[in-house]
Amino acid sequence: MKNLLEQAGKKLNKKELKSITGGLLNCIEPTPTFCPDPPCQGGSRCKITSPSCAQLECRPNHPIEF
């Protein structure tokens, strides 16, 4: 019996997965299912702000000059 992963394709490592998405990072935290201490904080859910973020709301508004 052949290996099922061999038929479906190989598992990709982190570097290979990053190259598929164009090198962009997921910068948004997952939404919590409940609010432990009401009122919950609103606003940005971004973990980091960087030009390499896939989400536009987590990217800086001004371009970075080198």
Residue pairs with C-beta under 8 A, 6 or more apart in sequence:
5 11
12 20
21 54
23 52
24 52
24 53
24 54
25 48
25 50
25 52
25 53
25 54
26 53
26 54
26 55
27 46
27 47
27 48
27 49
27 50
27 53
27 54
27 55
27 58
28 45
28 46
28 47
28 55
28 57
28 58
29 45
29 46
29 47
31 45
32 40
44 57
44 58
46 53
46 55
46 57
46 58
47 58
48 58
49 58
49 59
49 60
50 58
50 59
50 60
51 59
51 60
51 64
53 59
